[in-house]
Amino acid sequence: MLIKSLFKSCLLFVTATLVMAGASTLQAGEVEDKITEKLTAAVPGLKISEVRKSEAKGLYEVYSNNGDTIFTTADGQYLLTGDLLKITSTGIANVSEQGRASQRARTMDDFGGKGVISYAAKGTEKASIAVFTDIDCPYCRKMHDEVPQLNDMGITVHYYGFPRSGPNTPSFRKYISVWCSDDQQAAMDAAKQGRPVEEQSCDNPVREQFQLGGRVGVTGTPAIVLEDGNMVRGYVPAQKLAEGLGLL
């Protein structure tokens, strides 16, 4: 399957190179604008956040606001979805994921720490992680049990709300109640342990955080976004996570 995908990509590269030859007279930025114009007209509802040249000659990378990546020729006529792979001296690198990580890091930086519930590292902070979490998710609860270990290893945990059931559901309202509590950490600890939390309502960023998760490509919880924009999908034991961050 991998070989078949690589073969298809090679065929597209040849086509793209021929198309680029006819587009060489366009000024810098004009190709990107034309691609944006053509794709948004062809795909209703598509919102493009960035178009840039790919390192694969003849292709452009198109990033949408929901975290998807599309590759296109310079005229926007030929499209390639899925991951673009690159053979390197050490193996096969995922060019698409590298691009998504860069885009994800910018999106997270732009959003900032609005309304996060944080568990700070003990002593000197060595790393911080952004965790999109659902209070009722079993593996989110398992990860929460290990947050003290992460803190002891110098890792700060920033929680972003991502109740998978979506707005106007019991799980979503539960996260709002936690966020509106006077002691957010105590309420989060109780909710993660399955204990009741007093229902509360206030102005809160839970819906914005949920939408942010959609933009950076969260599809399940827990979803851990590292400082460089790479995403770890699903539960990872605290020890292995710290090892992956180069702390052990």
VMD Tcl script that draws the C-alpha trace (Angstrom):
set ca {
  {0.00 0.00 0.00}
  {2.85 2.37 0.89}
  {4.67 1.65 -2.39}
  {1.45 2.21 -4.33}
  {0.93 5.58 -2.60}
  {4.53 6.64 -3.28}
  {4.15 5.67 -6.94}
  {1.01 7.79 -7.26}
  {2.84 10.70 -5.65}
  {5.70 10.40 -8.15}
  {3.24 10.54 -11.06}
  {1.72 13.67 -9.61}
  {5.15 15.28 -9.20}
  {5.79 14.85 -12.92}
  {2.45 16.45 -13.78}
  {3.07 19.27 -11.32}
  {6.48 20.06 -12.77}
  {5.00 20.44 -16.25}
  {2.30 22.75 -14.94}
  {4.84 24.86 -13.09}
  {6.79 25.39 -16.26}
  {3.80 27.26 -17.67}
  {3.35 29.29 -14.49}
  {6.91 30.55 -14.16}
  {6.02 34.05 -15.31}
  {3.73 34.66 -12.32}
  {5.02 36.94 -9.57}
  {5.66 35.74 -6.03}
  {2.37 35.47 -4.19}
  {0.23 35.38 -7.34}
  {0.28 31.58 -7.52}
  {-0.84 31.30 -3.89}
  {-3.64 33.82 -4.46}
  {-4.85 32.01 -7.56}
  {-4.84 28.67 -5.75}
  {-6.86 30.14 -2.89}
  {-9.35 31.69 -5.28}
  {-9.81 28.51 -7.32}
  {-10.14 26.12 -4.38}
  {-12.55 28.27 -2.36}
  {-14.74 28.60 -5.46}
  {-14.63 24.85 -6.14}
  {-15.13 23.67 -2.55}
  {-18.01 25.48 -0.77}
  {-17.25 26.17 2.88}
  {-13.50 25.64 2.52}
  {-11.60 28.18 4.62}
  {-7.92 28.39 3.76}
  {-5.52 29.65 6.39}
  {-2.31 29.46 4.37}
  {-0.90 28.45 0.97}
  {2.82 27.94 0.57}
  {5.32 26.17 -1.67}
  {6.01 22.59 -0.75}
  {9.55 21.27 -0.58}
  {8.37 18.79 -3.24}
  {9.06 20.61 -6.49}
  {5.92 21.63 -8.36}
  {3.51 21.31 -5.42}
  {1.91 23.78 -3.06}
  {0.65 23.05 0.46}
  {-2.83 24.31 1.32}
  {-3.83 24.49 4.99}
  {-7.45 24.80 5.99}
  {-8.85 26.08 9.28}
  {-9.92 22.58 10.36}
  {-6.36 21.28 10.30}
  {-6.51 19.47 6.96}
  {-3.70 19.68 4.40}
  {-4.16 19.54 0.63}
  {-1.41 19.46 -1.98}
  {-2.10 21.12 -5.32}
  {-0.41 21.98 -8.58}
  {0.30 25.63 -9.31}
  {-2.91 26.07 -11.29}
  {-5.05 24.49 -8.57}
  {-6.36 21.87 -10.98}
  {-4.80 18.72 -9.58}
  {-5.23 17.92 -5.89}
  {-3.59 15.36 -3.64}
  {-4.96 14.54 -0.20}
  {-3.26 12.46 2.46}
  {0.29 12.53 3.73}
  {3.31 13.38 1.61}
  {6.31 11.23 2.52}
  {9.98 11.87 1.87}
  {12.78 9.34 1.70}
  {15.74 10.53 3.75}
  {19.09 9.08 4.73}
  {17.60 7.87 8.01}
  {14.29 6.53 6.74}
  {10.95 8.02 5.68}
  {9.85 11.42 6.97}
  {6.27 12.66 7.00}
  {6.44 16.04 5.29}
  {2.73 16.63 5.79}
  {2.88 16.15 9.55}
  {5.88 18.48 9.78}
  {3.83 21.16 8.03}
  {0.81 20.51 10.22}
  {2.95 20.79 13.34}
  {4.28 24.17 12.25}
  {0.76 25.40 11.49}
  {-0.57 23.94 14.75}
  {2.11 25.71 16.81}
  {1.19 29.06 15.25}
  {-2.52 28.47 15.87}
  {-1.89 27.58 19.51}
  {0.36 30.62 19.98}
  {-2.27 32.91 18.45}
  {-4.93 31.55 20.82}
  {-2.63 31.81 23.81}
  {-3.50 30.49 27.24}
  {-7.01 31.88 27.38}
  {-8.88 30.10 30.13}
  {-6.62 27.07 30.48}
  {-6.67 25.12 33.72}
  {-3.01 24.63 34.55}
  {-1.08 22.24 36.76}
  {2.35 23.81 37.17}
  {5.66 21.97 37.18}
  {7.31 21.52 40.54}
  {10.51 23.54 40.72}
  {12.02 24.55 37.39}
  {9.74 24.05 34.41}
  {11.48 21.89 31.80}
  {8.58 21.59 29.36}
  {4.90 22.39 29.01}
  {2.16 20.50 27.22}
  {-1.30 21.51 26.05}
  {-3.83 18.74 26.66}
  {-7.26 18.73 25.04}
  {-9.31 16.76 27.53}
  {-12.78 15.37 28.11}
  {-13.72 14.87 31.76}
  {-15.70 11.72 31.01}
  {-13.03 10.10 28.80}
  {-11.53 7.05 30.61}
  {-8.04 7.56 29.20}
  {-8.19 11.27 30.05}
  {-8.88 10.25 33.63}
  {-5.98 7.81 33.53}
  {-3.69 10.57 32.29}
  {-4.99 12.97 34.96}
  {-4.00 10.47 37.66}
  {-0.41 10.86 36.44}
  {-0.36 14.66 36.26}
  {1.43 14.86 39.66}
  {4.18 12.64 38.20}
  {4.47 14.92 35.19}
  {4.67 17.96 37.48}
  {7.38 16.30 39.56}
  {9.39 15.73 36.35}
  {9.21 19.44 35.51}
  {6.30 19.32 33.04}
  {3.48 21.87 33.24}
  {0.10 20.62 32.05}
  {-2.32 23.12 30.48}
  {-5.84 21.75 30.05}
  {-8.04 22.86 27.15}
  {-11.65 21.75 27.16}
  {-12.68 19.31 24.45}
  {-15.86 17.51 25.58}
  {-16.23 15.11 22.66}
  {-20.03 15.06 22.80}
  {-20.05 18.73 21.80}
  {-21.87 21.84 23.04}
  {-25.16 21.61 24.95}
  {-24.47 18.12 26.27}
  {-24.07 16.94 29.90}
  {-20.32 16.41 29.44}
  {-19.91 19.90 27.99}
  {-21.89 21.46 30.85}
  {-19.79 19.48 33.33}
  {-16.61 21.06 31.95}
  {-18.22 24.50 32.22}
  {-19.09 23.79 35.86}
  {-15.48 22.84 36.55}
  {-14.21 25.96 34.83}
  {-16.64 28.22 36.73}
  {-15.70 26.75 40.12}
  {-13.84 28.93 42.61}
  {-11.16 26.22 42.84}
  {-10.77 24.92 39.29}
  {-8.12 22.35 40.16}
  {-10.13 20.86 43.02}
  {-13.21 20.70 40.81}
  {-11.24 19.10 37.96}
  {-9.75 16.53 40.34}
  {-13.19 15.65 41.65}
  {-14.78 15.42 38.20}
  {-11.95 13.27 36.84}
  {-12.50 10.88 39.75}
  {-16.19 10.61 38.91}
  {-17.31 12.63 41.92}
  {-20.12 15.18 41.49}
  {-19.31 18.82 40.86}
  {-21.77 21.58 41.67}
  {-23.42 22.74 38.46}
  {-22.43 26.29 37.66}
  {-22.61 28.69 34.75}
  {-20.58 31.78 33.89}
  {-18.82 33.44 30.97}
  {-16.30 30.82 29.93}
  {-13.93 29.87 27.07}
  {-14.93 26.19 26.81}
  {-16.65 26.55 23.43}
  {-13.68 28.53 22.08}
  {-11.27 25.86 23.30}
  {-13.43 23.16 21.76}
  {-13.37 25.00 18.43}
  {-9.61 25.48 18.75}
  {-9.26 21.71 19.09}
  {-11.10 21.28 15.82}
  {-8.78 23.74 14.10}
  {-5.60 21.98 15.23}
  {-6.87 18.55 14.25}
  {-8.07 17.03 17.53}
  {-10.26 14.00 16.80}
  {-10.10 12.21 20.13}
  {-8.96 12.69 23.70}
  {-6.58 13.07 25.31}
  {-4.74 14.95 22.57}
  {-1.39 16.34 23.68}
  {0.10 19.26 21.75}
  {3.80 19.76 22.34}
  {5.54 23.13 22.24}
  {6.79 22.52 18.69}
  {3.26 21.81 17.47}
  {3.59 18.04 17.21}
  {0.59 16.15 18.53}
  {0.54 12.98 20.60}
  {-2.83 11.32 20.12}
  {-4.14 9.31 23.04}
  {-2.89 8.35 26.48}
  {0.86 7.95 27.01}
  {2.29 6.90 30.40}
  {3.99 9.78 32.21}
  {7.41 8.10 32.07}
  {7.26 7.54 28.31}
  {5.98 11.06 27.70}
  {8.88 12.53 29.66}
  {11.29 10.31 27.72}
  {9.79 11.53 24.43}
  {10.35 15.10 25.57}
  {13.99 14.31 26.21}
  {13.73 14.86 29.96}
  {14.86 11.39 31.05}
}
mol new
graphics top color blue
foreach p $ca { graphics top sphere $p radius 0.5 }
foreach p [lrange $ca 0 end-1] q [lrange $ca 1 end] { graphics top cylinder $p $q radius 0.2 }
display resetview
